[in-house]
Amino acid sequence: MKLRVDLDKCTGHGRCYDLAPELFDEDEAGHCVLLHAKVPAGLEPKARVAADNCPEEAIQTTA
C-alpha cells in the first residue's frame, strides 16, 4: 500500500499523526508530514484509519 498527501488540502487538524504516528508527523505549522510513502507491513489498517479520518480528505491510499 502507498500513501499520498495533498498538502494543498491539509489544514493541520492533526488527526493523521495522532492516529498513526508511525506514518505521519507534523511540520512547524502543524501540517502533515508523510514519513513513509510505502506503508510498512502491518501498518495498513492505521493508514486507512488516518485517511478515513482526515477532514479535508488530503490523504489517499493506493494498493
N, C-alpha and C positions, 0 to 999 in steps of 0.2 A: 504494500500500500504506500502511496505517496501523498504528501500534504502540500498544499499551496495556500498562501495567504495573500489576499488582495489588500495591500497596505493603504490604498486609497479609500477603502471601505472601513478599515479599523479605526475606531474612535477611542479605544483604550478602556473598555469595560473591565478587562482583566479576567474574564471567565476562563479563557483558554489556559492561561498559566496557573490559575487556581485549580482547575480540574485536571490538568495534565502537565505538571511542572517538568516532567521528563522530556516533553516535546516542545514546550514553549517557555519563553522568558519575556521580560518586558524591557523596553528601552527607557531612557531618562524621562520621556513624556508619558510612559505607561502604555505605549502601543506594543503590539505583539512582535516578538522576535522568534522566528522559527529556528529551533535547534537541530532538527533532523528533517530534511526533505523526504527521505525514505524512512518510513516508520520502522523502528527496530521490532524484531519478533516479540510478540506478546503484548505490545502496546497498541495494537489496532483498536481494541474497544475504547481505550482512552482517547484516541484520535477521533473516533466517531462521536463520542460524547462531547468533546470540545467543539467540533464542527457543528453539531446539532444545537449547542447552547450559545453559539455566537449570535448576539442580537442583530448584528449587521450582515450576517451570512458572509463574512470575509474569509472563512476557512473552508476549503474544499478538500475532499479526499478522493483519490482515484485508485483503482485496482492496480 
